[in-house]
Amino acid sequence: MSIYFVKGKGWRYDFIQKGERHTAAWYRTKGEAKTAEAERKEAIRNPQPVMVAPTDMAFLDLVNRVLDHMKAYRSKRHYQDYVYMAKRWVKKWDMLNCSEISADMVQAFVIQRSRRSRQSANKDIRYLKAVFNFGLNRRWISANPVVGIGFFPVEKVRKYVPSKEDVLKVISAANEDTRDYLWTISDTLGRVGEINQLRWDDVDFGRQTVTLYTRKKKDGSLTPREIPMTRRLQQILLKRFERRDKETPWVFWHTYPDRETNALLKGPYKDRKKIMRTLCKKAQVKYFRYHALRHFGASLMERTNVNIGSIQRLLGHESRETTEIYLHSIGEAERNAVRIYEDATDDSHTISHTNVQAEIAGG
């Protein structure tokens, strides 16, 4: 019997159809169990079509959704990088669905880009791959045409790090406000975006610390790190605090006209790109940008035997490998290694430096 009663529990249906058992319990009455059994048998005879999630969408829609996500979760700079590149992609593929963009099409696009700059082409590859992965992870599309496309080889050039003398010359050539700005970047090893967003709430004169925030996490969340103040930075910030506009929360800010009303607004800087070129020219030193001050500070600390863990935390890096990119000096460990090699290979058969000089002089 397919429907039966179990004392203390209730009614149950139990039947086998096409070699598969179907059962459910516990129903209050036999009628409820019969109705449920009939519904189940009907569902087996006439199964409903399975709804399949869409696996394609317009490329333009995907790009716009990625940009919305970037704007909400990532830094302004990261978002602006995507906008800049997305304009190129959309100009080429705005009328296509994602499934219509093939690996060959992407390959042809990045090869064309590489003729201008391999670094830029590699950036397009990296960001395009992330865009399609964004759609894949949300099951909007079924394939990533960028998978398998390799990066172009590039010649890595040692980044220019200004000398202490050149840094001091540039800072000395600046006006007072800009000088304060440059020392704050230099003494905190901060990123320009972090210093631009620095508020008085982030400055703790009692603990003599400055808190900087960055969006370097994958989820885009702001990550704080505390930087101890140098005596110089403490004096700069105290002076600026005494002169501050109490209605303005930022340490460094400017007035600018509103694009629509032309009214003057107050706000933090977005960038100050032209200043460094002007100051380097005025100081008659080789041009360097704000970010070089981070490299300069990190290298200077390493040369004075600050451990790499401390430098990593001050720079706000997630990995030690990133910090090592900033360390351009030859450390004492490397010098010792060369001395050991020299001692191990030095013997009586080695041509002396004096003999080499004599041979060169004699032709």
C-alpha positions, 0 to 999 in steps of 0.5 A: 500500500502506498499510503499508510499510517504510523502511530504517533507520527501521521500519514505517509505516502511511499511509491516506486515509479520508473525504478525510483522511490518517492516518499514524504511524511508526516501528514495529519490526514489520509486525504492530505497524504493522497493529495500530496502523492497525486501531486508528486506523480503528476510532477513526475509525469509532466516535469516543469522545464528547468530554468537555465540562467542566462550565460551571455550579455552585452559587453557594454552592460558588463563594462558598466556593471564593473565600473559601478562596482569599482566606483563603489568598492575601489579607490578613485584612482583604480576606478579612473584607470578602468574608465580610461581603458573602458573607453577604448574597449567600448569603442571597439566592441560596444555593439557585441555580446560578450560571447561574440568577443573571441580570443583572436579579437582580444589578441589582435587588440592587445598586439596593436596596443603593444606597438605603442607600449607593451606596459600599456598592453599588459595593463589592458590584458590584466584589466580585461581579464578581470572584467570577464572574470567579474561576469563569470563569477556572477554567471552572467557569461560562460567564458573569458576570451582573455584566458590564455593570452600571455603578457608581453615581455618588457625590459624592467628598468631600475626606477630612478630614486632621487638623492637626499641632496636633490630631494632637499633642493626640490623641497627648498624650492617650494612655497610654504604650503607645498613644502609642508605637503612634500614633507608630509609625504616624505615623513609618512612614506604616504601615497599621494591619495592618502595625504590628499584625504588626510583629515584632522581627525586622523592626526593624534598629537597626544600619541604623536601618530598619523593614520593613513587609509588606503584601498589596497584590499581585494574587497576595496575596503579602506585599511588604516595604518598608524605612522609615528610622527617625526619631530619635523612632521609634528611641528608642521602639523601643529603649525597648520592646526593652529592656522586651520579653517575650522569648517574644513576637515582636511589637512591639505585642501584648496578652493576650486570653481564648481563646473555648473555654478562656477561658485567656489568650493572647498575640498581635498586635492585630487592630484597635483601633477604639475608641481613636481615638474615645476619644482624639479626644473626650478631646483635644477635636478632630474625630474621625479614624481611624488611616488619617488619620495616613498622609494627614497624614504624606504631605501634610506631606511634600509641603508640605515639598517631598519628591518624590512618588516618595519618598512613594509608596515610603514609603506602599507604593503600586503607583501614583503615582495612589494616592499623589496621593489622599493629597496634600491640600495645594495645592502650590507649582506650583499656586500659581505657576500661579494667579500666572501666570494672575493676571499674564496677566489683570491690566490697567488695566481690571481693577477693583481690590480697593480699588474693589470694597471701596468699591462694597460699602461704598457699597451 
